[in-house]
Amino acid sequence: MFVALPRLAVAALFTAGIACGSAASAASCGRTSAHEAFDVQGLKSELMVTALSCNAQERYNSFVAKFRTRLLSEEDRLNTYFRATYGKSAQREHDDYITQLANVQSERGLQAGTIFCSQRMAMFDEVAALNDEHDLSNYAEAKDIVQPATFETCEAPAVERATSNSRRRARSTRKA
């Protein structure tokens, strides 16, 4: 579902998101499952925005049906990434990412004006010509898909859990 946010909220979220990582660090880690998941999610969102803006829902539904297995797999990877990165707030952060993604892509469409549909509708022909899920990942990586921020798309950081012993040591160190 598309949820519109005020421009200031999108700008604040975008600015906050930039602090999450950098393009250089994402490029340095190579092609990871998290990176692929963000690419495929970006493509899926771009096609959804195009379908809604250009009255092409049937073409979007065909895309989803053709690549349903891969889209679900990449969604699972995103869920894993957000759980590992954000812990208990994973669902909220994931939802925020999806909302930001749709908003920045919609904003791009608004900026393009009447040429948006003629620019973007060809993507449906391109994805229809793809042979398999591997082709979809390569296509998503190669496309200039707008993302709301640059995320660290290497593997998610390990969530550290302090043990009771390490907490006790930290407390005793502070007292000394």
C-alpha positions as CSV (number, residue, x, y, z in Angstrom):
1,M,0.0,0.0,0.0
2,F,1.3,3.5,-0.9
3,V,1.4,5.9,2.0
4,A,2.1,9.5,1.2
5,L,4.4,11.4,3.6
6,P,4.8,15.1,3.8
7,R,7.9,16.3,1.9
8,L,9.7,17.4,5.1
9,A,9.1,13.9,6.6
10,V,10.5,12.3,3.4
11,A,13.5,14.6,3.5
12,A,14.2,13.9,7.1
13,L,13.9,10.2,6.6
14,F,16.2,10.4,3.5
15,T,18.8,12.4,5.4
16,A,18.7,9.9,8.3
17,G,18.9,7.0,5.9
18,I,22.1,8.4,4.3
19,A,23.8,7.9,7.7
20,C,23.1,4.2,7.4
21,G,25.8,3.5,4.9
22,S,27.6,4.8,1.8
23,A,27.7,3.8,-1.8
24,A,31.4,3.2,-1.6
25,S,31.1,0.7,1.3
26,A,28.2,-1.1,-0.5
27,A,30.3,-1.3,-3.7
28,S,33.3,-2.6,-1.8
29,C,31.5,-5.6,-0.4
30,G,30.4,-6.9,-3.8
31,R,27.1,-8.5,-4.7
32,T,25.6,-9.9,-1.5
33,S,22.1,-11.3,-0.9
34,A,21.1,-8.2,0.9
35,H,22.3,-6.0,-2.0
36,E,20.3,-8.2,-4.4
37,A,17.2,-8.0,-2.2
38,F,17.4,-4.2,-2.1
39,D,17.8,-4.1,-5.9
40,V,14.9,-6.4,-6.6
41,Q,12.7,-4.6,-4.1
42,G,13.6,-1.3,-5.7
43,L,12.6,-2.7,-9.1
44,K,9.4,-4.2,-7.8
45,S,8.4,-0.8,-6.3
46,E,9.4,1.1,-9.4
47,L,7.1,-1.2,-11.5
48,M,4.3,-0.8,-8.9
49,V,4.6,3.0,-9.0
50,T,4.6,2.9,-12.9
51,A,1.6,0.6,-12.9
52,L,-0.4,2.9,-10.6
53,S,0.6,6.1,-12.4
54,C,0.2,4.7,-15.9
55,N,-2.8,2.5,-15.5
56,A,-0.8,-0.7,-16.1
57,Q,-1.9,-2.9,-13.2
58,E,-2.3,-5.9,-15.4
59,R,1.3,-5.7,-16.6
60,Y,2.5,-5.4,-13.0
61,N,0.4,-8.4,-12.0
62,S,2.0,-10.4,-14.9
63,F,5.4,-9.4,-13.6
64,V,4.5,-10.5,-10.1
65,A,3.1,-13.8,-11.3
66,K,6.1,-14.6,-13.4
67,F,8.6,-13.9,-10.7
68,R,6.5,-14.7,-7.6
69,T,9.0,-17.2,-6.2
70,R,12.0,-14.8,-6.5
71,L,10.1,-11.8,-5.2
72,L,9.0,-13.8,-2.1
73,S,12.6,-15.0,-1.6
74,E,14.0,-11.5,-1.8
75,E,11.3,-10.3,0.6
76,D,12.5,-13.0,3.1
77,R,16.1,-11.8,2.6
78,L,15.0,-8.2,3.4
79,N,13.2,-9.4,6.5
80,T,16.4,-11.2,7.6
81,Y,18.4,-8.1,6.9
82,F,16.1,-5.8,8.9
83,R,15.8,-8.3,11.8
84,A,19.6,-8.6,12.0
85,T,20.2,-4.9,11.7
86,Y,17.3,-3.4,13.8
87,G,16.3,-6.2,16.1
88,K,12.9,-5.5,17.8
89,S,12.2,-2.5,15.6
90,A,12.9,-4.5,12.4
91,Q,9.3,-4.4,11.1
92,R,8.9,-0.7,11.7
93,E,12.2,0.0,9.9
94,H,11.3,-2.3,7.0
95,D,7.9,-0.6,6.7
96,D,9.6,2.8,6.8
97,Y,12.0,1.7,4.0
98,I,9.1,0.4,1.8
99,T,7.2,3.7,2.3
100,Q,10.3,5.8,1.6
101,L,11.0,3.8,-1.5
102,A,7.5,4.3,-2.9
103,N,7.6,8.0,-2.0
104,V,10.9,8.8,-3.7
105,Q,9.9,6.9,-6.8
106,S,6.6,8.6,-6.9
107,E,8.3,12.0,-6.5
108,R,10.5,11.2,-9.4
109,G,7.4,10.4,-11.4
110,L,5.9,13.7,-10.5
111,Q,9.0,15.6,-11.5
112,A,9.0,13.8,-14.9
113,G,5.5,14.9,-15.5
114,T,3.7,13.7,-18.6
115,I,6.8,11.9,-20.0
116,F,7.0,9.6,-17.0
117,C,4.8,6.9,-18.5
118,S,6.5,6.9,-21.9
119,Q,9.9,6.6,-20.1
120,R,8.9,3.8,-17.7
121,M,6.4,1.6,-19.5
122,A,9.2,0.0,-21.5
123,M,10.4,-1.7,-18.3
124,F,7.4,-4.0,-18.4
125,D,8.5,-5.2,-21.9
126,E,12.1,-5.6,-20.6
127,V,11.1,-7.7,-17.5
128,A,8.7,-9.8,-19.6
129,A,11.6,-10.8,-21.9
130,L,13.7,-12.0,-19.0
131,N,14.2,-15.8,-18.9
132,D,14.6,-16.6,-15.3
133,E,15.2,-15.3,-11.7
134,H,18.9,-14.9,-12.3
135,D,18.1,-12.5,-15.2
136,L,15.8,-10.6,-12.9
137,S,18.6,-10.0,-10.3
138,N,21.0,-8.9,-13.0
139,Y,18.4,-6.6,-14.6
140,A,17.5,-5.0,-11.2
141,E,21.2,-4.4,-10.5
142,A,21.8,-2.8,-13.9
143,K,18.7,-0.5,-13.8
144,D,18.9,3.0,-12.4
145,I,16.4,2.5,-9.7
146,V,15.9,5.3,-7.2
147,Q,16.3,4.2,-3.6
148,P,15.3,6.4,-0.6
149,A,18.8,6.3,0.8
150,T,22.0,4.4,0.5
151,F,21.8,1.4,2.7
152,E,24.7,-0.7,3.9
153,T,23.8,-3.7,1.7
154,C,26.7,-5.9,2.7
155,E,25.5,-8.5,5.2
156,A,23.7,-7.1,8.1
157,P,25.8,-6.5,11.2
158,A,25.7,-9.1,13.9
159,V,23.5,-8.1,16.8
160,E,25.6,-8.1,20.0
161,R,24.0,-9.4,23.1
162,A,25.7,-8.5,26.4
163,T,26.0,-11.4,28.8
164,S,25.3,-10.9,32.4
165,N,29.0,-11.4,33.2
166,S,30.1,-8.6,30.8
167,R,27.4,-6.3,32.3
168,R,28.7,-7.1,35.8
169,R,32.3,-6.4,34.7
170,A,31.2,-3.1,33.1
171,R,29.5,-2.1,36.4
172,S,32.4,-3.1,38.5
173,T,34.8,-1.2,36.3
174,R,32.7,2.0,36.6
175,K,32.8,1.7,40.4
176,A,36.6,1.4,40.6
